[in-house]
Amino acid sequence: MDERTHSMGRQLPGTAAVRGAWGLAVVLGLGACAEGEIHRIPRPSHPTFSGAGTLARAERESEMNRQWQNKPLAELLDAYGRPRMVMNIPGGGMPPSFAVVYGTDPGSGCIDAFAVSSRGNPVVRIYHCR
């Protein structure tokens, strides 16, 4: 059936013209909205996130990895105590691992998270600043 044909077989006058006019009206309306200046909405600071820069976070991540990579989990627990959270890594990680998460470091704003290998004697695989 042709687009200009009604369900009863009769032609509707100007259907294509009406669609074209409607499309033009929408485009012109959107164009009118787009005119003018774009104003960014200021993002308020989040109360739990630190204002520390990415440099401080990267430095902490490097230093913590130098200090803790390949060290036994027992040493980490002796130094930091019981973690706030122990999490499974989705898919198990490579090699199979779990994460121990501590609180926020006030200097860098990092949430201290350590991936720990779960094979044999657990060792810290990597530190992540979150």
N, C-alpha and C positions, 0 to 999 in steps of 0.2 A: 504494500500500500504506500502511496506517495505521502510525503510529510504534509502536504496540503489537503489531504483527504480525510474527512471525518469518518468515524467508525461506521457510519451508515452509508458510506460510499459517496457522500457529497463533498465537494471541494470547499475549503474554508478560504475566504478571500484574505490575502495579505499576510499569511502566517509567517513566511520567511521575512517579510518586511518588518513585522512586529518584533521578531527575534533580533533582527539586525539593529533596530532602534533601541531595544532593551540593552543589548550588548554595548552599544555606543554610550548609552546613559551611564552604565556601570563604570566603563573606562573613564569617562569624563568626571564622574563623581569621585573615583579613586584618585584621579589626577589632582582634583581640587583639594582633597585631603592631604596630599603629599606636598603641596606648596607650603612655604614657610620654613621656619627654623626647627631643627630637631633639638630638643632639650633633654639632656641626660638626667635621670633621676639619681640623686646621690645615694650611694649604698652606705647605710649606717654600719658602724663597726659592730662586729659580733662580740658579745660579752665574754665568750670563752676562747676566742681566737686571739693570738698574740699579734701585736703590731710589728713583730720582728720581721726583718727582711728575708728574702730567699737566700742571701749569702750566709746569714747566721744559721739557717736551717741546713744548708748544704754542708757547712763546716761541722755542725754537730753530727750529721750523718756520716761524714768521712771519719771523724774522730772516734765515734762509737763503733764503727766497723773495724777500725784499726785495733781498738781495745778489746772487742768482744768476738770477732769472727773466729770460728773454730775452737772456742773455749767451751768447756763443759757447762751444761745448763746448771749444774750444782753451784758453780762459781757465781753465775749470774744471780741465782736465788740467794746466795750468801751475801752478795753486795747490795741487791735491791729489795730483797724480801719477797713476799708473796705478790704475784702480779694481780692487777685489778681484774684481768680477764684472760682466759685461755680460749683460743678459737681454733677451730679446724680451718685449714686452708682449702677453699673450693677446689675440687679435683685432686686433693691430696698434696699438691706441690710436686716439685721435681728437684731433689729426691723427696719422698713423702715427708711432710713436715706439719707442724702446727705453729701457732703464733702465741706469744705471751705479750701482753700489753700492760704497760705501766701508765702512770699519770703524765701530766704535761710538764715539760721542762720550762721553767719560767723565763730563762734567758733567750731561748730560741722559739718557744711556742710549740715545739715538737711534742706530739704524743709518742712516747717511746714504745716501739713495737719491734719485737725480735722474732724472726722465723727460726724455728728450732727443728733440726733433723730428728725424725722419730725412729730412725733405725739404730739398733744397738744402744750404745751409751749416748743419750741426747746431747748434741752440741749446737751452739748458736751458729746458724748458717749465714744470716745477714740481719743487719739492723735497718729499720726503716723509720724515718721521721714522718709522722702522719699529722 
